[in-house]
Amino acid sequence: MLIGLKEYRSTPAITVDHVFSAYKALGWTDFPKFAVGPLQDLKHQQKYKWMAGGAKGGEYAINGYGEQEVLKWHKKA
């Protein structure tokens, strides 16, 4: 989702609102109460660091390391 938004929709950073919209589009109804948690983990936890802060507060942008990890998943699939 992150790379697709970045490359095809000219959206370099996402917010929890993007995640909510994705849940709705997929018909999922179990939106987590603290949905920003995984985004924060991908930015701050040492074992990930796949995201950086966006230009505004509450925005998250995938970085080069995160993009490499996603591409690894695609190769395995």
Secondary structure, 3 states (H helix, E strand, C coil): CHHHHHHHCCCCCECHHHHHHHHHHHCCCCCCCCCHHHHHHHHHCCCCCCEEECCCCCCEEECHHHHHHHHHHHHHC
